[in-house]
Amino acid sequence: MNKDLENKFFAEFDIDGAADMALDMVLWKHCGISSGTSTRAERYNDDVLAEIAERTEKAKVWLYNSNGFSALFEEVEDNVIECKRVSKEEVTRFIGKILQKFSRWAFRYNRWSEQLRSVDDTIYYGTIEDYYTSWRNDYLYFAERLAVILAEREISLEAIQEEYDVKIFDGFDIEKHWHLFGTRERAERVLSKISNCEASTEISIIKTDRAVKYFAKAIQNGFMEPTTKGYRWLYGGERGGKARLAYFLVKVYCPARTDTLQAEEIRQLERAFNTKPRLDRAMQQNVDTGKSQAVQKWREKIDELFLE
């Protein structure tokens, strides 16, 4: 699998890449926001600006020449085709790695997108605003073209983004994106297949009357939210979320603490909530009635969902 151009492009969005430093500098200059890592950019000195300018201009030479972006997308498409010969899961893993390379840049861009709108009003040639805008446009165009490459193979970039929790693409708008497919008719045909594919692969919970009732209450109270492929648990964040989710699921499916779920049922819940690492150990700890639970206040908040 050839990744020469991919790696060359992605490197500029990594720490101290030209796109990374340009974003750092406009965040600092326009929003007063510090990244906490790239101090070279935060100093906003002429040397850093000169380095960004040099690397941006070099990138334009190979990105915008007659074979630039086209060659990059051909490389990505060839790699997608190679992965799809193995399985759709292999494509998902490949695209997941691409998303992870954009994760730092995408998080900051999405987080501060409203504040960054002011940059568009201050663009002058050779300024940091000029270089940032150039990389931003390349990033957005890459995301659109990647989404098209996948859609033409009945694979949804949005679904993969959800799985890896990195967002670089906001979704298809037929008026905005049809030209990327060649014709409007082709765009409508391809995107209708994506919609049908997503509907047929939707992950469901282990449906019991109790599960339907308390999942709805958890959503209503902001503990979790539905997604296109299942659910996202919100309460507790990244550090404490798994323990709280496990406790909630035990309360739903094993209320007597003597009930148990089969291994495949637990796997189904893991897929529905896209949990990494696995839930089984955390759920078993909550089934064990010998463990003291009184000191953890978050349990009381979840218990309130089950009060009649």
VOGU-3710 file (C-alpha; in Angstrom, 3 decimals, decimal comma):
1> mnkdlenkff> 0,000/0,000/0,000  1,501/3,311/-1,123  1,080/6,213/1,318  3,808/8,606/0,174  1,539/11,534/-0,721  -0,871/10,861/2,135  1,926/10,992/4,700  3,351/14,136/3,087  -0,025/15,873/3,289  -0,970/14,664/6,786
11> aefdidgaad> 2,414/15,663/8,240  1,525/19,333/7,761  -1,516/18,912/10,037  0,502/17,224/12,788  2,316/19,090/15,583  4,578/21,786/14,126  3,399/21,121/10,594  2,630/24,207/8,505  -1,160/23,793/8,825  -0,838/23,119/12,550
21> maldmvlwkh> 1,292/26,201/13,214  -0,918/28,382/11,020  -3,983/27,364/13,010  -2,119/27,946/16,287  -1,138/31,421/15,196  -4,591/32,573/14,075  -6,146/31,139/17,245  -3,644/33,105/19,286  -3,866/36,283/17,219  -7,628/36,438/16,628
31> cgissgtstr> -9,056/34,551/19,609  -6,379/34,770/22,314  -6,452/30,980/22,568  -3,307/29,103/23,523  -2,763/25,526/22,356  -0,496/24,828/25,313  1,950/22,926/23,107  3,209/24,826/20,098  4,968/27,737/21,796  6,858/28,560/18,601
41> aerynddvla> 3,603/29,585/16,952  2,264/31,421/19,990  5,257/33,765/19,934  4,057/34,822/16,477  7,499/35,841/15,340  8,811/36,429/11,836  10,875/33,222/11,794  7,807/31,054/12,400  5,810/32,968/9,810  8,631/32,547/7,297
51> eiaertekak> 8,751/28,803/7,944  4,991/28,476/7,483  5,199/30,527/4,265  8,007/28,368/2,858  6,292/25,091/3,656  2,928/26,318/2,388  4,401/27,420/-0,923  6,256/24,110/-1,297  3,024/22,227/-0,650  1,234/24,252/-3,304
61> vwlynsngfs> 3,813/23,204/-5,875  2,848/19,545/-5,617  -0,784/19,963/-4,492  -1,858/22,390/-7,212  0,191/21,354/-10,197  -1,400/19,312/-12,974  -1,076/16,093/-11,007  -1,166/17,348/-7,402  -4,430/16,812/-5,573  -5,425/14,328/-8,249
71> alfeevednv> -2,426/12,149/-7,429  -3,190/12,356/-3,707  -6,778/11,254/-4,236  -5,728/8,523/-6,646  -3,396/7,187/-3,962  -6,144/7,282/-1,316  -8,653/5,693/-3,688  -6,244/2,911/-4,632  -5,702/2,188/-0,938  -9,449/2,140/-0,273
81> ieckrvskee> -9,917/-0,306/-3,155  -7,115/-2,507/-1,814  -8,679/-2,519/1,663  -12,168/-3,229/0,318  -10,876/-6,361/-1,383  -10,256/-7,629/2,143  -13,432/-6,300/3,793  -15,397/-3,151/4,589  -14,008/-3,419/8,114  -10,493/-3,051/6,677
91> vtrfigkilq> -11,610/0,137/4,897  -12,982/1,444/8,195  -9,651/0,797/9,914  -7,746/2,520/7,099  -10,003/5,591/7,165  -9,875/5,590/10,968  -6,106/6,004/10,806  -6,536/8,962/8,452  -9,026/10,556/10,834  -6,663/10,096/13,760
101> kfsrwafryn> -3,947/11,971/11,872  -6,329/14,916/11,538  -7,681/14,632/15,100  -5,616/17,429/16,709  -6,301/19,914/13,905  -9,954/18,934/13,504  -10,703/19,233/17,223  -9,378/22,798/17,441  -10,917/23,876/14,133  -14,351/22,517/15,082
111> rwseqlrsvd> -14,129/23,853/18,636  -13,320/27,424/17,604  -14,919/27,604/14,144  -17,249/30,472/15,065  -14,394/32,602/16,442  -12,279/31,821/13,382  -14,846/33,331/11,037  -13,243/36,720/11,626  -10,116/35,517/9,819  -11,955/35,667/6,482
121> dtiyygtied> -12,316/39,435/6,893  -8,579/40,028/7,304  -6,965/37,998/4,528  -4,053/39,695/2,789  -1,472/37,997/0,630  1,540/36,710/2,551  -0,067/37,016/5,997  -0,744/34,256/8,514  -4,439/34,600/7,651  -3,582/33,840/4,028
131> yytswrndyl> -1,623/30,681/4,909  -4,193/29,448/7,432  -7,003/29,906/4,908  -5,046/27,987/2,287  -4,602/24,991/4,617  -8,188/25,192/5,849  -9,493/25,039/2,291  -7,212/22,097/1,488  -8,453/20,298/4,610  -12,114/20,850/3,739
141> yfaerlavil> -11,609/19,848/0,106  -9,757/16,689/1,124  -12,609/15,762/3,476  -15,203/16,256/0,733  -13,288/14,196/-1,798  -12,623/11,445/0,744  -16,362/11,301/1,478  -17,066/10,933/-2,259  -14,468/8,169/-2,712  -16,141/6,224/0,100
151> aereisleai> -19,722/6,996/-0,955  -19,055/5,577/-4,413  -18,288/2,288/-2,633  -21,381/2,500/-0,425  -19,346/3,435/2,667  -20,268/6,394/4,871  -17,507/8,696/6,087  -19,951/10,109/8,630  -20,436/6,676/10,190  -16,674/6,108/10,447
161> qeeydvkifd> -16,219/9,571/11,961  -18,751/8,656/14,611  -16,942/5,436/15,406  -13,564/7,181/15,791  -14,984/10,384/17,304  -13,151/12,642/14,822  -15,167/14,939/12,577  -13,690/16,385/9,393  -16,821/16,295/7,196  -20,245/17,775/8,014
171> gfdiekhwhl> -22,226/15,608/5,625  -23,429/15,794/2,031  -25,491/18,682/0,728  -26,722/17,790/-2,746  -26,694/21,430/-3,883  -23,122/21,924/-2,686  -21,545/18,576/-3,552  -23,272/17,103/-6,610  -20,523/18,358/-8,950  -17,975/16,142/-7,155
181> fgtreraerv> -19,862/13,127/-8,526  -19,878/14,432/-12,106  -23,640/14,896/-12,488  -26,524/15,614/-10,149  -28,238/12,369/-11,169  -25,170/10,320/-10,273  -24,845/12,138/-6,931  -28,472/11,389/-6,041  -28,081/7,730/-7,026  -24,880/7,223/-5,001
191> lskisnceas> -26,138/9,050/-1,917  -29,430/7,139/-1,925  -27,429/3,903/-1,705  -25,478/5,299/1,248  -28,737/6,127/3,036  -30,095/2,631/2,421  -26,827/1,054/3,563  -26,809/3,042/6,812  -30,403/2,116/7,513  -29,729/-1,589/6,971
201> teisiiktdr> -26,685/-1,624/9,263  -28,191/0,315/12,158  -27,256/-1,282/15,464  -30,107/-1,988/17,850  -30,114/-2,586/21,570  -31,239/-5,793/23,260  -34,890/-4,750/23,249  -36,904/-5,431/26,340  -39,711/-3,300/27,707  -37,396/-2,277/30,547
211> avkyfakaiq> -34,566/-1,329/28,169  -36,824/0,770/25,929  -38,218/2,589/28,981  -34,943/3,408/30,711  -32,947/4,145/27,581  -35,578/6,782/26,790  -35,297/8,225/30,324  -31,479/8,310/30,087  -31,703/10,204/26,783  -34,289/12,614/28,183
221> ngfmepttkg> -32,050/13,372/31,174  -28,895/13,897/29,097  -27,018/10,761/30,174  -26,774/9,486/26,581  -27,836/10,345/23,053  -28,870/8,356/19,975  -26,547/8,210/16,943  -26,985/6,857/13,428  -25,390/3,571/14,483  -26,480/3,152/18,098
231> yrwlyggerg> -25,896/5,350/21,142  -23,258/7,608/22,690  -22,916/7,579/26,487  -22,298/11,112/27,805  -22,379/11,008/31,606  -18,899/10,889/33,122  -16,921/11,817/30,017  -13,940/9,835/28,782  -12,459/9,047/32,200  -15,556/7,948/34,104
241> gkarlayflv> -18,015/7,161/31,366  -17,383/3,436/31,040  -18,023/2,697/34,741  -21,222/4,743/34,699  -22,446/3,117/31,490  -21,733/-0,342/32,907  -23,646/0,492/36,082  -26,590/1,799/34,060  -26,690/-1,313/31,848  -26,581/-3,622/34,854
251> kvycpartdt> -29,512/-1,688/36,356  -31,407/-2,106/33,080  -30,657/-5,724/32,224  -29,708/-7,297/35,565  -31,877/-5,507/38,151  -31,864/-8,434/40,592  -28,051/-8,650/40,414  -28,449/-12,396/39,903  -29,320/-12,089/36,218  -26,518/-12,296/33,693
261> lqaeeirqle> -26,053/-11,400/30,062  -24,512/-13,792/27,573  -21,157/-12,865/26,048  -22,719/-12,141/22,652  -25,342/-9,894/24,276  -22,561/-7,887/25,935  -20,774/-7,646/22,570  -24,016/-6,311/21,078  -24,166/-3,584/23,727  -20,497/-2,766/23,118
271> rafntkprld> -21,230/-2,309/19,424  -24,311/-0,220/20,167  -22,310/2,139/22,408  -19,005/1,793/20,510  -17,152/1,182/23,773  -13,397/0,746/23,863  -12,141/-1,146/25,834  -14,744/-3,822/26,447  -17,586/-3,495/28,940  -17,709/-7,020/30,320
281> ramqqnvdtg> -15,312/-6,516/33,246  -16,911/-3,222/34,282  -20,351/-4,810/34,170  -19,218/-7,785/36,249  -17,837/-5,457/38,918  -21,265/-3,860/39,161  -23,043/-7,217/39,392  -20,793/-8,154/42,331  -22,953/-7,136/45,274  -20,001/-7,525/47,653
291> ksqavqkwre> -18,453/-4,250/46,500  -19,225/-1,092/48,414  -21,085/1,417/46,282  -22,270/3,989/48,811  -19,374/6,423/48,438  -19,874/7,034/44,721  -22,379/9,856/44,289  -22,732/9,297/40,568  -24,490/5,995/41,297  -27,199/7,902/43,143
301> kidelfle> -27,791/10,115/40,092  -28,213/7,044/37,877  -30,429/5,403/40,516  -32,774/8,381/40,237  -33,590/7,328/36,665  -35,121/4,141/38,038  -37,349/5,764/40,668  -41,012/5,443/39,858
//
